[in-house]
């Protein structure tokens, strides 16, 4: 049970998940276009803990495989592009899952409050 020391007020934008997912896809594409791969490259540490600090940010865990392999793959190699593209797709997918978890938490808190 959610304990209340004070009265609680929930404020959020109530939008269908499909709309949020489309917005995430657009946002990840924007992040990619302004240099997500370069940003992640600067903080990449092999075997780092992706559950804490800056490495927990959206896109960082998903870029792990690419970050590990990019120096070993020729720049023009198609597999390098495929791994990078897969990282971006996984970023979108995992962010969709995060949205779902957050919406479930909000709903659970609302139900406990009522």
C-alpha positions in Angstrom: 0.0 0.0 0.0 1.2 3.5 -0.9 1.6 5.4 2.4 0.5 9.1 2.4 2.0 11.5 4.7 0.4 14.4 2.7 -2.4 14.6 0.3 -1.2 13.6 -3.1 -1.9 15.3 -6.4 -1.0 13.5 -9.7 -0.4 15.7 -12.7 0.5 14.1 -16.0 -0.4 14.4 -19.7 -2.9 11.6 -20.4 -2.0 10.5 -24.0 -2.5 7.1 -25.7 0.6 4.9 -25.6 0.6 4.7 -29.4 1.0 8.5 -29.6 3.7 8.4 -27.0 5.5 5.7 -28.9 5.4 7.7 -32.1 6.8 10.7 -30.2 9.6 8.5 -28.8 10.5 7.3 -32.3 10.7 10.9 -33.5 12.8 11.9 -30.5 15.3 9.0 -30.9 15.6 9.9 -34.6 16.5 13.5 -33.5 19.0 12.2 -31.0 20.6 10.1 -33.7 20.8 13.0 -36.1 22.5 15.3 -33.6 25.2 12.7 -32.7 23.9 10.0 -30.2 26.6 7.6 -31.4 29.4 10.1 -30.9 28.1 11.0 -27.4 28.0 7.4 -26.4 31.4 6.7 -27.8 32.9 9.3 -25.4 31.5 7.6 -22.3 31.9 4.0 -23.4 33.8 1.8 -21.0 33.8 -1.9 -21.7 31.8 -3.9 -19.1 30.5 -0.8 -17.4 27.4 -0.9 -15.2 24.5 0.3 -17.3 22.2 0.6 -14.3 23.7 3.7 -12.7 24.7 7.2 -13.6 25.0 8.6 -17.1 25.2 5.1 -18.6 21.6 4.6 -17.7 20.5 7.3 -20.1 18.3 6.4 -23.1 20.4 4.9 -25.9 23.5 4.1 -23.9 22.9 0.4 -23.0 21.6 -0.2 -26.5 24.8 1.1 -28.1 27.0 -1.3 -26.2 27.5 -3.9 -29.0 28.2 -1.2 -31.6 30.7 0.5 -29.2 32.5 -2.7 -28.6 32.7 -3.7 -32.3 33.1 -0.4 -34.2 36.9 -0.3 -34.1 37.1 -3.9 -35.3 34.9 -3.4 -38.3 35.8 -1.5 -41.5 34.0 1.8 -41.9 32.4 0.7 -45.1 31.4 -2.7 -43.8 27.6 -3.2 -44.1 27.5 -5.1 -40.8 28.7 -2.0 -39.0 25.7 -0.1 -40.3 23.4 -2.9 -39.4 24.6 -3.1 -35.8 24.2 0.7 -35.5 20.7 0.6 -36.9 19.8 -2.3 -34.6 21.0 -0.2 -31.7 18.7 2.6 -32.7 15.7 0.2 -33.1 16.4 -1.3 -29.7 16.6 2.2 -28.2 13.1 2.9 -29.5 11.8 -0.5 -28.3 13.2 -0.2 -24.8 11.9 3.3 -24.5 8.4 2.1 -25.5 8.7 -0.5 -22.7 9.8 2.2 -20.2 6.7 4.3 -21.1 4.5 1.2 -20.5 6.1 0.6 -17.1 5.7 4.3 -16.1 2.0 4.3 -17.2 1.4 1.1 -15.1 3.1 2.7 -12.1 0.9 5.8 -12.5 -2.2 3.7 -12.8 -1.2 1.7 -9.7 -0.7 4.8 -7.6 -4.0 6.2 -8.8 -5.8 2.9 -7.8 -4.1 2.9 -4.4 -5.1 6.5 -3.8 -8.8 5.9 -4.6 
